[in-house]
Amino acid sequence: MADFSLMTAALGVAIIMLLLIVTAHIRLRRRFKRWISDSRKAENRYKTIFEAANDAVIVYDPALDKIVNFNAALFDIFGYTPDDVARLSLETIYASSPIHSTAEAFQKQKAALDGFPQIFEWMTTDKSGNKIWVEFSMKHLALSDKAHLLIFIRKITERKKTEERLYRLIHIVDQIGEGVAAADLNGAITYVNQAWADMHGHPPASLIGKSMHVFHTEEQINNEVVPFNRKVLRTGFHSGDIGHLRSDGTLFSTHMTTTIQRTTAGKAMGYISVATDLSEQKRVEEALRDSEIKFRHLYNLSPQPISLTDLYGNIVDVNQKFCEVMQYPRNETIGKNILEIGFPADARQRYMDLLTANGELSNFEINVTTRNGSVLQLQLFSKLIHMKNEYYSLTIFHDVTAQRRLENQLMQSQKKEAIGTLAGGIAHDFNNILSAIIGYIELAKISTDPDSKTGYYLESMLKAGNRAVDLVRQILSISRQAEQKRKRVRIRDLIEDVVHLLRATLPASIVIQDDIAAPVGMIEADPGQIHQVLMNLCTNAGHAMREKGGNLTISLGQCHVDDKSPEKSPVFKPGDYVILTVSDTGHGIPPHLVKRIFDPYYTTREKGTGTGLGLAVAQGIVQKHGGGITFTSEVGKGTSFRVFLPISEHADTDDVVEECAPDPVLPRGSESILLVDDEESIIHTGREMLEFLGYTVTCCLKSPEALDLFKTDPSRFDLVITDMTMPQMNGDQFAKELIAVRPDIPIVICTGYNPQIDETTAALLGARAFMFKPLTFQQLAFLVRDVLDGK
């Protein structure tokens, strides 16, 4: 009975296990079917995309030399059937080319298999024998760990036909009666028309790549061609009579005009020469009449504006490019005087005097105003031509606006670089002088009763010295050599500095008034850049009053900008702003110039007195600080600029008086210090200060002597303080030599100013600290102690 129960239980377990296995099998089959279904859907999607592609797509197995997959576009391009493709190889497509070699195609195929994608054009034939152009795009494709080629084939027959039509247009030039030749900057021929080739007795194709000198004898080159080319290089354009040489050795005279060919950016790319065989002048004139329509096309397709005017400036004809540049339609241009469409009257007489005196004019520059008010700087190449018993001026214009702008930028950059170099030199010398002055004052204060008159005098002298230090830093900031960092700034202090500078520079006829007493919030700003904004605005105001004098007023206020404020715009975000107003009683800004005053390089001043950058720079600085500039102006009454700068979120008003902390106790020590500087006064004050603090000080005026002393006993010194700029050996090299002798020696590098060293550079050299002179007694004491303590 027990055995029967055991068998029954075992049978039950077996049945349950069988049910679980069947259930799991059913679930697995369902998942497998769903996976198969999803895979088929994905495969169908990709297959649909593959088949719908306009380009033929081929998967090629190089090992089997067989096309293993392709789409229907292959049939459309080549006219093949699926059976054809089954027997088709790439070599068949390559070999059917009437102009390309199979080896060339296999070379590109190999490069693609090596991982270098290839794109190339190929002429081949379709199944019917028609010549077609295709573009191959090949790249490596790994399938089942085997190398394949994924090839896209695009039919480009129509594109090639279009290109051929364009090439035919080039041959129109071959019908011109005058010889036309083009050469690169080295004088190698890149194109000649048929007339030029016939004139010299050469087949056109044989001339490509040869030197233009093949058309001249040695004597002609030396006596005529070289002087002619010099004039072309100097002016960009020249015409004159030049002797030429035919292939049969005969000589003939031509009138040749050569122009430097330029890109749209104005960069020289070659030369174009037009030659007239003077011995066949009559034939040329007849050919020119026959080619009038063709010349009209070339005239209108010229990349340069061209005009034809009578000697009074009345426009007889212009090309399409002239209309595009000046933005006037042709029907509104013909018949008008050149002065009516933006050309300057002041240059007209000078232009005509030069043109009539010489018969031609090159590189004559003028500023013209287009219909929309844009000002362009154009370079004129003009020639007097005689037609129908009258003289006309034929002028080709070259837009040099961008070129002159870049030249101006370069000039301004060079000026700033020169100012920066001068400022750096001044800063270095001044800081060395101030180091001695401030050092002696602080030493004198040690032994002086601070409540005595002498103590008062010394404190006043120290404050003056510190103001001088700030002035040097300000000079460096303006010249962009000082590190530009934003910090909380009392703008009132900056205004006071600017007013002080203005009183020394503006004429007495300009009265400077300031209204800056109102308490306003502090701003987060770069003091040097805000100083520059103030100076730019005040300088412009002073210039507006330079003739008659007037009042220059600087005022300070505060406002809140919200959605209801008149200043609300995308420039002004809601919040509190400091308002700096600079007003003058000068001549004001004419209404037609109001929209352009912030344009870079736009100036109303005389040439040479302004850069056109002042307001553009000021606006850029203010916008980078999260603010904006507005202005009002009235002709004859003056102009007022309002600068809005956001108030710092971490500051109250700038009239808060900070409590003066008591002077800290100066840290002392007994270590041995080597002090190196080529200024005796700095050596003396430095020694006095350090010895007062308890240190043993050894001084050297020359870095080589200091190095020899250090090498004698490297362990003698606990710290080396060195100047950066010294004769014979600079501080950076001196530091390297010290570290080579004793790698753990603490070094402090100091400088009045040297662009070759900063905190990062000093650290890379191995110095423990870097400081700008002058160092105060307190700065020196804490610096030395911190370095010695390894802080």
DAUR-V531817 format. One record per pair of residues at least 6 apart in sequence whose C-alpha atoms are under 7 Angstrom apart, sorted by the first residue. I is the first residue (numbers start at 1). J is the second residue. Records with the same first field share a line. If there is no record, write none. Layout:
BEGIN
I: J, J
END
This chain:
BEGIN
50: 71
51: 71, 72
54: 73
55: 73, 152, 153, 154
56: 71, 73, 74, 152, 153, 154
57: 70, 71, 151, 152, 153
58: 67, 69, 70, 150, 151, 152
59: 67, 68, 69, 70, 148, 149, 150, 151
60: 66, 67, 68, 148, 149, 150
61: 67, 68, 148, 149
62: 148
65: 89
66: 89
67: 89
75: 81
77: 155
78: 126, 127
79: 126, 127
80: 127
93: 124
94: 102, 105, 124
95: 102
96: 124, 125
97: 123, 124, 125
98: 123, 124
99: 123
108: 118
112: 118, 138, 139, 140
113: 139, 140, 149
115: 139, 140
116: 139
117: 138, 139
118: 137, 138, 139
119: 136, 137, 138
120: 135, 136, 137
121: 134, 135, 136
122: 133, 134, 135
123: 131, 132, 133, 134
124: 131, 132, 133
125: 131, 132
126: 132
132: 157
133: 155, 156, 157
134: 153, 154, 155, 156, 157
135: 153, 154, 155, 156
136: 151, 152, 153, 154
137: 151, 152, 153
138: 149, 150, 151, 152
139: 149, 150, 151
140: 147, 148, 149, 150
141: 147, 148, 149, 150
142: 148
173: 193
174: 193, 194, 195
176: 195, 291
177: 195, 284, 287, 288
178: 195, 274, 275, 276, 284
179: 193, 195, 196, 274, 275, 276
180: 192, 193, 196, 273, 274, 275
181: 191, 192, 193, 196, 272, 273, 274
182: 189, 190, 191, 192, 271, 272, 273
183: 189, 190, 191, 270, 271, 272
184: 190, 269, 270, 271
185: 269, 270, 271
187: 211, 212
188: 209, 210, 211, 212
189: 207, 208, 209, 210, 211, 212
190: 208, 209
191: 208
192: 204
194: 204
197: 203, 204
200: 245, 246, 247
201: 246, 247
202: 247
215: 244, 245, 246
216: 243, 244, 245
217: 245
220: 243
224: 242
225: 242
231: 238
232: 238, 258, 259
235: 362, 363
236: 259, 260
237: 258, 259, 260, 362
238: 257, 258, 259
239: 256, 257, 258
240: 255, 256, 257
241: 253, 254, 255, 256
242: 253, 254, 255, 256
243: 251, 252, 253, 254
244: 251, 252, 253, 254
245: 251, 252
253: 277, 278
254: 275, 276, 277, 278
255: 275, 276, 277, 278
256: 273, 274, 275, 276
257: 273, 274, 275
258: 271, 272, 273, 274
259: 271, 272, 273
260: 268, 270, 271, 272
261: 268, 269, 270, 271, 272
262: 268, 269
263: 269
299: 319
300: 319, 320, 321
303: 321
304: 321, 396, 397, 398
305: 319, 321, 322, 396, 397
306: 318, 319, 322, 395, 396, 397
307: 317, 318, 319, 394, 395, 396
308: 315, 316, 317, 318, 392, 393, 394, 395
309: 315, 316, 317, 392, 393, 394
310: 316, 391, 392, 393
311: 391, 392, 393
313: 337, 338
314: 335, 336, 337, 338
315: 334, 335, 336, 337, 338
316: 334, 335
317: 334
323: 329, 330
326: 370, 371
327: 370, 371
328: 371
339: 345
342: 368, 369, 370
343: 368, 369
344: 367, 368
354: 361
355: 361
359: 383, 384
360: 382, 383, 384
361: 381, 382, 383
362: 380, 381, 382
363: 379, 380, 381
364: 379, 380, 381
365: 377, 378, 379, 380
366: 377, 378, 379
367: 375, 376, 377, 378
368: 375, 376, 377
369: 375, 376
376: 401
377: 399, 400, 401
378: 397, 398, 399, 400, 401
379: 397, 398, 399, 400
380: 395, 396, 397, 398
381: 395, 396, 397
382: 393, 394, 395, 396
383: 393, 394, 395
384: 391, 392, 393, 394
385: 391, 392, 393, 394
386: 392
416: 479
419: 479
420: 479, 480, 481
423: 475, 476, 479
424: 476, 753
427: 472, 752, 753
428: 752, 753
429: 752
431: 752, 773, 774
432: 752, 773, 774
434: 465, 774
435: 682, 773, 774, 775
436: 681, 682, 685
438: 462, 465
439: 685, 776
440: 685
441: 458, 462
442: 777
445: 455, 458
448: 455
449: 455
450: 456
474: 528
476: 482
477: 528
478: 528, 532
484: 526
485: 526
486: 524, 525, 526
487: 524, 525, 526
488: 522, 523, 524, 525
489: 522, 523, 524, 525, 527
490: 522, 523, 654
491: 522
492: 516
494: 531
498: 535
506: 542
509: 549, 550
510: 549, 550, 551, 552
511: 550, 551, 552
512: 551, 552, 553
513: 552, 553, 554
514: 553, 554, 555
515: 554, 555, 556
516: 555, 556
518: 556, 557
519: 653, 654, 655
520: 557, 558, 578, 653, 654
521: 578, 647, 651, 652, 653, 654
522: 647, 648, 651, 652, 653, 654
523: 646, 647, 648
524: 648
525: 625
529: 621
533: 618
536: 614, 615, 618
537: 582
538: 582
541: 552, 584
544: 586, 587
545: 585, 586
550: 585, 586
551: 584, 585
552: 583, 584
553: 582, 583, 584
554: 581, 582, 583
555: 580, 581, 582
556: 579, 580, 581
557: 578, 579, 580
558: 577, 578, 579
559: 576, 577, 578
560: 575, 576, 577
561: 567, 568, 574, 575, 576
562: 568, 574, 575
571: 627, 628
572: 627, 628
576: 646, 647
577: 644, 645, 646, 647
578: 644, 645, 646, 647
579: 642, 643, 644, 645
580: 642, 643, 644
581: 640, 641, 642, 643
582: 640, 641, 642
583: 639, 640, 641
584: 638, 639, 640
585: 637, 638, 639
586: 636, 637, 638
587: 635, 636, 637, 638
588: 633, 634, 635, 636, 637, 638, 639
589: 633, 634, 635
590: 635
598: 615, 616
599: 616
600: 612, 613, 616
601: 611, 612, 613
602: 612
603: 610, 611, 612
619: 628, 629
622: 628
625: 645
626: 645, 646
627: 644, 645, 646
628: 643, 644
629: 641, 642, 643, 644
630: 641, 642, 643
631: 640, 641, 642
632: 639, 640, 641
633: 639, 640
666: 778, 781
667: 781, 782, 785
668: 693, 694
669: 693, 694, 695
670: 694, 695, 696
671: 695, 696, 718
672: 695, 696, 697, 717, 718, 719
673: 695, 696, 697, 698, 717, 718, 719, 720
674: 697, 698, 699, 717, 719, 720, 721
675: 697, 698, 699, 700, 720, 721, 722
676: 699, 700, 701, 702, 703, 706, 721, 722, 723
677: 683, 700, 701, 702, 722, 723
678: 701, 702, 726
679: 701
683: 699
687: 697
689: 777
690: 697
691: 697
700: 706
703: 729, 734
704: 729
707: 738
711: 741
714: 742
718: 745, 746
719: 745, 746, 747
720: 746, 747, 748
721: 747, 748, 749
722: 731, 748, 749, 750
723: 731, 749, 750, 751
724: 730, 731, 732, 749, 750, 751
725: 731, 751
731: 749
736: 765
739: 745
746: 767, 768, 787
747: 767, 768, 769
748: 767, 768, 769, 770
749: 767, 769, 770, 771
750: 770, 771, 772, 773
751: 771, 772, 773
752: 772, 773
759: 770
762: 770
768: 787
END
